[in-house]
């Protein structure tokens, strides 16, 4: 177990393997509640995710990561493929991407949204990627209004006019109408 844990969390081995954070998150999720898998191995997988995300670029200017946490994001990232359907949901992958971007861009603002922006859900850039991924994934529910995040950014005048980057991660099942702002007031 110790030798395998060392190999899993060895920076050179992780880089040489070409493992994607997604694959490591899938392995971690498959083992984290299995009492037959030693904690050393699940901890090593968590370290491997941190290593695998070191290639995320640092982005200049104001960085906003809008992550869809609507109910449809519970669906499998591969879609429904019978016995070949993955256990990884869209929100798992979206949350992993947001947490990874935040890891290298500590000034970034991650703004979850469903029918409205959810600034009440906050991530700590110093928490582990797994902690932030799990934090985002537990808030899934509601409809999707992709425009809600753009409205939130505009209304709060986050734009300083310098190199704004908005990264939107969604399944794009955006059907919810915010025309009357009733949904926004719900939050």
PAZAPA-4460 file (N, C-alpha, C; in steps of 0.05 Angstrom, whole numbers, plus 32768, in hexadecimal, padded with zeros to 4 digits):
% residues 187
    n_x    n_y    n_z   ca_x   ca_y   ca_z    c_x    c_y    c_z   seq   type   mol
   8011   7FE8   8000   8000   8000   8000   8012   8019   8000     1      X     A
   8026   8019   8011   8038   8030   8013   8046   8036   7FF8     2      X     A
   8050   8021   7FEB   805D   8024   7FD1   804A   802F   7FBC     3      X     A
   8032   8025   7FBB   801E   802E   7FA8   8017   804B   7FAE     4      X     A
   8013   8052   7FC7   800C   806E   7FCE   8023   8080   7FC6     5      X     A
   803B   8078   7FCA   8052   8089   7FC2   8053   808D   7FA4     6      X     A
   804D   8078   7F95   804D   807A   7F78   8036   808C   7F6E     7      X     A
   801F   8089   7F7B   8008   8099   7F73   800C   80B7   7F77     8      X     A
   801B   80BE   7F8C   801F   80DA   7F93   803A   80E5   7F8B     9      X     A
   8049   80D5   7F7C   8064   80DE   7F74   8060   80F2   7F5C    10      X     A
   806A   810B   7F5F   8066   811E   7F49   8070   8115   7F2E    11      X     A
   8087   8108   7F2D   8091   80FF   7F13   8080   80E9   7F07    12      X     A
   8076   80D7   7F18   8065   80C1   7F0F   804A   80CC   7F04    13      X     A
   803F   80E0   7F12   8026   80EC   7F09   802A   80F9   7EEE    14      X     A
   8040   8109   7EEC   8045   8116   7ED2   804A   8102   7EBC    15      X     A
   805A   80EE   7EC2   8061   80DA   7EAE   8049   80CA   7EA5    16      X     A
   8037   80C5   7EB7   801F   80B5   7EB0   800B   80C4   7E9E    17      X     A
   800D   80DF   7EA0   7FFA   80EF   7E90   7FDD   80EE   7E9A    18      X     A
   7FDA   80E6   7EB4   7FC0   80E3   7EBF   7FB2   80FF   7EC1    19      X     A
   7F9A   8100   7EB8   7F8A   8118   7EBA   7F7D   811A   7ED6    20      X     A
   7F7A   8133   7EE0   7F6C   8136   7EFA   7F51   8128   7EFA    21      X     A
   7F43   8127   7EE4   7F29   811A   7EE2   7F2C   80FD   7EEA    22      X     A
   7F40   80EF   7EDE   7F44   80D3   7EE3   7F4A   80CE   7F01    23      X     A
   7F5B   80DF   7F0C   7F63   80DC   7F28   7F4B   80E2   7F3A    24      X     A
   7F3A   80F5   7F33   7F22   80FB   7F43   7F0F   80E3   7F42    25      X     A
   7F0C   80D7   7F2B   7EFB   80BF   7F28   7F05   80A9   7F3A    26      X     A
   7F1F   80A4   7F3A   7F2B   808F   7F4B   7F27   8096   7F69    27      X     A
   7F2B   80AF   7F70   7F27   80B8   7F8B   7F0A   80B4   7F94    28      X     A
   7EF7   80BD   7F83   7EDB   80BA   7F8A   7ED3   809D   7F8D    29      X     A
   7EDF   808B   7F7D   7ED8   806F   7F7E   7EE3   8061   7F97    30      X     A
   7EF8   806D   7FA3   7F05   8061   7FBA   7F00   806E   7FD5    31      X     A
   7EF7   8087   7FD5   7EF7   8097   7FEE   7EE5   808C   8003    32      X     A
   7ECF   807E   7FFC   7EBD   8073   8010   7EBF   8055   8012    33      X     A
   7ED2   8049   8004   7ED6   802C   8005   7EEA   8026   801C    34      X     A
   7EDF   801A   8031   7EF0   8015   8049   7F06   8001   8044    35      X     A
   7F04   7FF2   802D   7F19   7FDF   8027   7F32   7FEC   801A    36      X     A
   7F2E   8005   8011   7F45   8014   8005   7F52   8024   801C    37      X     A
   7F6C   801F   8020   7F7A   802D   8036   7F7A   804C   8031    38      X     A
   7F78   805A   8047   7F79   8078   8046   7F92   8082   8038    39      X     A
   7FA8   8074   803A   7FC1   807C   802D   7FBD   807F   800F    40      X     A
   7FAD   806D   8003   7FA8   806D   7FE6   7F96   8084   7FDE    41      X     A
   7F80   8088   7FED   7F6F   809F   7FE6   7F7D   80B9   7FEB    42      X     A
   7F8D   80BB   7FFF   7F9D   80D4   8003   7FB1   80D8   7FEC    43      X     A
   7FBD   80C2   7FE3   7FD0   80C4   7FCD   7FC2   80CD   7FB3    44      X     A
   7FAA   80C4   7FAF   7F9A   80CD   7F97   7F94   80EB   7F9A    45      X     A
   7F8E   80F4   7FB1   7F89   8110   7FB5   7FA2   8120   7FB0    46      X     A
   7FB9   8117   7FB8   7FD2   8125   7FB2   7FD7   8125   7F94    47      X     A
   7FD1   810E   7F87   7FD5   810C   7F6A   7FC5   8121   7F5B    48      X     A
   7FAD   8126   7F64   7F9C   813A   7F57   7FAA   8156   7F59    49      X     A
   7FB4   815C   7F70   7FC2   8176   7F74   7FD9   8178   7F60    50      X     A
   7FE8   8162   7F5D   7FFF   8162   7F4B   7FF6   8165   7F2E    51      X     A
   7FE1   8156   7F27   7FD8   8156   7F0B   7FCD   8171   7F02    52      X     A
   7FC6   8182   7F15   7FBB   819C   7F0D   7FD0   81B2   7F0C    53      X     A
   7FE9   81AB   7F10   7FFD   81C0   7F10   8001   81CD   7EF5    54      X     A
   7FF7   81C1   7EDF   7FF9   81CD   7EC5   7FE3   81E2   7EBE    55      X     A
   7FD1   81E7   7ED1   7FBD   81FB   7ECD   7FCB   8216   7ECA    56      X     A
   7FC4   8226   7EB6   7FD2   8240   7EB3   7FC9   8255   7EC7    57      X     A
   7FDA   8267   7ECD   7FD3   827F   7EDC   7FC7   8293   7EC8    58      X     A
   7FB0   829E   7ECE   7FA2   82B0   7EBC   7FA4   82CC   7EC6    59      X     A
   7FA9   82DF   7EB4   7FAB   82FB   7EBC   7F90   8308   7EC0    60      X     A
   7F90   831E   7ECF   7F77   832E   7ED2   7F63   8321   7EE4    61      X     A
   7F4A   8329   7EE1   7F34   831F   7EF1   7F2A   8305   7EE5    62      X     A
   7F2A   82F0   7EF6   7F22   82D5   7EEC   7F09   82CD   7EFB    63      X     A
   7EF4   82C7   7EEC   7EDB   82BD   7EF7   7ED6   82A1   7EED    64      X     A
   7ED0   828E   7EFE   7ECA   8273   7EF6   7EAD   826E   7EFE    65      X     A
   7E9C   826E   7EEA   7E7F   8269   7EEE   7E7A   824C   7EEB    66      X     A
   7E70   823F   7F01   7E6C   8222   7F00   7E4E   821C   7F04    67      X     A
   7E43   820E   7EF2   7E27   8206   7EF2   7E24   81F0   7F08    68      X     A
   7E12   81F5   7F1B   7E0C   81E2   7F30   7DEE   81DA   7F2F    69      X     A
   7DE2   81DD   7F17   7DC6   81D6   7F14   7DC2   81B8   7F16    70      X     A
   7DA9   81B0   7F19   7DA2   8194   7F1B   7DAC   8182   7F04    71      X     A
   7DAC   818D   7EEC   7DB4   817D   7ED5   7DD2   8175   7ED6    72      X     A
   7DE1   8184   7EE7   7DFE   817E   7EE9   7E03   8165   7EF9    73      X     A
   7DEE   8159   7F05   7DF1   813F   7F12   7DF5   8128   7EFE    74      X     A
   7DEE   812D   7EE5   7DEF   8118   7ED1   7E0C   810F   7ECC    75      X     A
   7E0F   80F7   7EC2   7E29   80EC   7EBC   7E37   80FC   7EA7    76      X     A
   7E50   8101   7EAA   7E5F   8112   7E97   7E61   8104   7E7C    77      X     A
   7E5E   80EA   7E7B   7E5E   80DC   7E61   7E43   80D9   7E55    78      X     A
   7E2E   80E3   7E63   7E13   80DE   7E5B   7E0B   80C2   7E63    79      X     A
   7DF2   80BA   7E5E   7DE8   80A0   7E66   7DF0   808C   7E50    80      X     A
   7E03   807A   7E58   7E0D   8067   7E45   7E0A   804A   7E4F    81      X     A
   7DF4   8046   7E5D   7DEF   802B   7E68   7E05   8023   7E7C    82      X     A
   7E10   800B   7E78   7E25   8001   7E8A   7E3F   8010   7E87    83      X     A
   7E42   8021   7E72   7E5B   8030   7E6E   7E59   804C   7E79    84      X     A
   7E43   8053   7E87   7E3F   806D   7E93   7E53   8071   7EAA    85      X     A
   7E60   8087   7EAA   7E73   808D   7EBF   7E65   8096   7ED9    86      X     A
   7E72   8092   7EF0   7E67   809B   7F09   7E6D   80B9   7F0D    87      X     A
   7E7E   80C4   7EFC   7E85   80E0   7EFE   7E6F   80F2   7EF3    88      X     A
   7E66   8104   7F03   7E50   8116   7EF9   7E5D   812F   7EEC    89      X     A
   7E4C   813D   7EDE   7E54   8156   7ED2   7E5E   816A   7EE7    90      X     A
   7E51   816B   7EFE   7E59   817E   7F13   7E74   8176   7F1F    91      X     A
   7E79   815C   7F21   7E93   8153   7F2B   7EAA   815E   7F1A    92      X     A
   7EA7   815C   7EFF   7EBB   8165   7EED   7EBD   8184   7EED    93      X     A
   7EA6   8191   7EEC   7EA5   81AE   7EEC   7EB2   81B9   7F06    94      X     A
   7EAB   81AD   7F1D   7EB6   81B5   7F36   7ED4   81B1   7F37    95      X     A
   7EDD   819A   7F2C   7EFA   8195   7F2A   7F08   81AA   7F1A    96      X     A
   7EFC   81B2   7F03   7F08   81C6   7EF2   7F0A   81E1   7F01    97      X     A
   7EF4   81E9   7F0E   7EF3   8202   7F1D   7F08   8202   7F33    98      X     A
   7F09   81EC   7F43   7F1C   81EA   7F59   7F39   81EB   7F4F    99      X     A
   7F3E   81DF   7F38   7F59   81DE   7F2C   7F61   81FA   7F23   100      X     A
   7F4F   8208   7F16   7F55   8224   7F0D   7F5A   8235   7F26   101      X     A
   7F4A   8232   7F3A   7F4E   8242   7F53   7F68   823C   7F60   102      X     A
   7F71   8223   7F5E   7F8B   821B   7F6A   7FA2   822C   7F5F   103      X     A
   7FA2   8231   7F45   7FB8   8240   7F38   7FB2   825E   7F36   104      X     A
   7F99   8265   7F3A   7F90   8281   7F38   7F81   8289   7F51   105      X     A
   7F8F   828C   7F67   7F82   8291   7F81   7F71   82AA   7F82   106      X     A
   7F75   82BC   7F6F   7F65   82D4   7F6D   7F4B   82D0   7F5E   107      X     A
   7F48   82B9   7F52   7F30   82B3   7F42   7F17   82B2   7F54   108      X     A
   7F01   82B9   7F49   7EE7   82B7   7F57   7ED7   82A1   7F4B   109      X     A
   7ED2   828C   7F5A   7EC1   8276   7F51   7EA4   827E   7F59   110      X     A
   7E93   827F   7F45   7E77   8287   7F4A   7E65   8270   7F41   111      X     A
   7E5C   8260   7F53   7E49   824B   7F4C   7E2E   8258   7F44   112      X     A
   7E1F   824A   7F33   7E05   8255   7F2B   7DF2   823E   7F24   113      X     A
   7DD9   8243   7F27   7DC3   8231   7F1E   7DAF   8244   7F11   114      X     A
   7D99   824B   7F1F   7D86   825E   7F15   7D90   827B   7F1B   115      X     A
   7DA4   827D   7F2C   7DB0   8296   7F33   7DCD   8291   7F3B   116      X     A
   7DDC   82A6   7F3C   7DF8   82A4   7F46   7DF6   829D   7F64   117      X     A
   7E09   828D   7F6D   7E09   8284   7F89   7E24   828D   7F96   118      X     A
   7E27   82A7   7F9B   7E40   82B1   7FA7   7E43   82A7   7FC4   119      X     A
   7E2D   829C   7FD0   7E2E   8292   7FEB   7E3F   8278   7FED   120      X     A
   7E43   826B   7FD6   7E54   8253   7FD6   7E70   825B   7FD0   121      X     A
   7E81   825A   7FE3   7E9D   8264   7FE0   7EB1   824D   7FE2   122      X     A
   7EC6   8250   7FD2   7EDC   823E   7FD3   7EF5   824C   7FDE   123      X     A
   7F05   823C   7FEC   7F1E   8246   7FF6   7F34   823D   7FE4   124      X     A
   7F44   824F   7FD8   7F59   8247   7FC5   7F6F   8237   7FD3   125      X     A
   7F70   8237   7FED   7F84   8228   7FFC   7F7B   820C   8004   126      X     A
   7F61   8207   8001   7F57   81EC   8006   7F60   81D9   7FEF   127      X     A
   7F5F   81C0   7FF4   7F67   81AD   7FE0   7F53   81AE   7FC9   128      X     A
   7F5C   81A5   7FB2   7F4B   81A3   7F9A   7F33   8191   7FA0   129      X     A
   7F38   817B   7FAE   7F23   8168   7FB4   7F0E   8175   7FC7   130      X     A
   7F17   8184   7FDB   7F05   8191   7FED   7EF3   81A5   7FDE   131      X     A
   7F00   81B5   7FCD   7EF0   81C9   7FBE   7EDD   81BB   7FAA   132      X     A
   7EE7   81A6   7F9E   7ED6   8197   7F8B   7EBD   818C   7F99   133      X     A
   7EC1   817F   7FB0   7EAB   8174   7FBF   7E98   8189   7FC9   134      X     A
   7EA3   81A0   7FD1   7E93   81B6   7FDB   7E80   81C0   7FC5   135      X     A
   7E8A   81C4   7FAD   7E79   81CD   7F97   7E64   81B8   7F90   136      X     A
   7E6C   819F   7F8F   7E5B   818A   7F85   7E43   8185   7F98   137      X     A
   7E45   818C   7FB1   7E30   8186   7FC4   7E19   819B   7FC3   138      X     A
   7E1C   81B0   7FB2   7E07   81C5   7FB1   7DF6   81C3   7F98   139      X     A
   7DF6   81AC   7F8B   7DE8   81A9   7F71   7DCA   81AA   7F75   140      X     A
   7DBC   81B9   7F63   7D9F   81B9   7F63   7D94   81D2   7F55   141      X     A
   7D7C   81D0   7F4A   7D6F   81E6   7F3E   7D72   81E6   7F20   142      X     A
   7D67   81FB   7F13   7D68   81FF   7EF6   7D82   820C   7EEE   143      X     A
   7D85   8211   7ED5   7D9E   821E   7ECB   7D98   8238   7EBD   144      X     A
   7DA6   824D   7EC5   7DA4   8267   7EB8   7DC1   8271   7EB4   145      X     A
   7DCD   826A   7E9E   7DE9   8272   7E99   7DEC   8290   7E9A   146      X     A
   7DD7   829F   7E93   7DD9   82BC   7E93   7DDB   82C7   7EAF   147      X     A
   7DD3   82B8   7EC3   7DD2   82C1   7EDF   7DEE   82CA   7EE9   148      X     A
   7E02   82BB   7EE1   7E1D   82C1   7EEA   7E27   82DA   7EDD   149      X     A
   7E21   82DE   7EC3   7E2A   82F6   7EB5   7E1C   830E   7EC1   150      X     A
   7E02   830B   7EC7   7DF3   8321   7ED4   7E00   8328   7EEF   151      X     A
   7E06   8313   7EFE   7E12   8317   7F19   7E2D   8327   7F17   152      X     A
   7E3D   831F   7F04   7E57   832C   7F00   7E53   8349   7EF8   153      X     A
   7E41   834E   7EE6   7E3B   8369   7EDD   7E2F   837A   7EF3   154      X     A
   7E1C   8370   7F02   7E0F   837F   7F17   7E22   8386   7F2E   155      X     A
   7E36   8375   7F32   7E49   837A   7F48   7E62   8388   7F3F   156      X     A
   7E62   8391   7F26   7E77   83A1   7F1B   7E93   8396   7F21   157      X     A
   7E96   837C   7F1C   7EB0   836F   7F21   7EC4   8378   7F0C   158      X     A
   7EBB   8381   7EF5   7ECD   8388   7EDF   7EDD   83A0   7EE5   159      X     A
   7EF7   839D   7EE6   7F09   83B3   7EE8   7F13   83BC   7ECD   160      X     A
   7F09   83AF   7EB8   7F11   83B6   7E9D   7F2C   83AA   7E94   161      X     A
   7F37   8398   7EA4   7F51   838D   7E9E   7F51   836F   7E9B   162      X     A
   7F52   8366   7E83   7F56   8349   7E7D   7F43   8337   7E8C   163      X     A
   7F29   833C   7E8C   7F17   832A   7E99   7F15   8310   7E8A   164      X     A
   7F15   82FA   7E99   7F12   82DF   7E8E   7EFA   82D3   7E9C   165      X     A
   7EE7   82CA   7E8D   7ED0   82BC   7E98   7ED0   82A0   7E8C   166      X     A
   7ED2   828C   7E9E   7ED1   8270   7E96   7EB7   8265   7EA0   167      X     A
   7EA6   825C   7E8E   7E8C   8251   7E96   7E8C   8233   7E91   168      X     A
   7E86   8224   7EA6   7E86   8207   7EA4   7E69   81FE   7EA9   169      X     A
   7E5D   81F3   7E95   7E41   81EC   7E96   7E3A   81D6   7E82   170      X     A
   7E24   81C8   7E87   7E1A   81B6   7E73   7E09   81C5   7E5F   171      X     A
   7E05   81DE   7E65   7DF7   81F2   7E54   7DDA   81EB   7E4F   172      X     A
   7DCE   81DE   7E63   7DB1   81D9   7E62   7DA4   81F2   7E6F   173      X     A
   7DA8   8209   7E63   7D9F   8222   7E6E   7D84   8229   7E63   174      X     A
   7D70   8224   7E73   7D55   8229   7E6A   7D46   823B   7E7D   175      X     A
   7D51   8241   7E94   7D42   8250   7EA8   7D41   826E   7EA1   176      X     A
   7D2A   827A   7EA2   7D26   8296   7E9A   7D28   82A7   7EB3   177      X     A
   7D3B   82BA   7EB3   7D3E   82CC   7ECA   7D30   82E7   7EC4   178      X     A
   7D1F   82E8   7EB0   7D14   8302   7EA8   7D08   8313   7EBF   179      X     A
   7CFB   8307   7ED2   7CEF   8316   7EE8   7D00   8318   7F01   180      X     A
   7D17   830B   7F00   7D2A   830A   7F17   7D1F   82FB   7F2F   181      X     A
   7D07   82EE   7F2D   7CFC   82DF   7F43   7D0F   82C9   7F4C   182      X     A
   7D1B   82BB   7F38   7D2D   82A5   7F3F   7D46   82B0   7F4D   183      X     A
   7D50   82C6   7F44   7D68   82D2   7F51   7D62   82D9   7F6E   184      X     A
   7D4A   82E4   7F73   7D43   82EC   7F8E   7D3F   82D4   7FA1   185      X     A
   7D3B   82BC   7F95   7D38   82A4   7FA5   7D51   829F   7FB6   186      X     A
   7D68   82A5   7FAB   7D81   829F   7FBA   7D87   82B6   7FCD   187      X     A
***
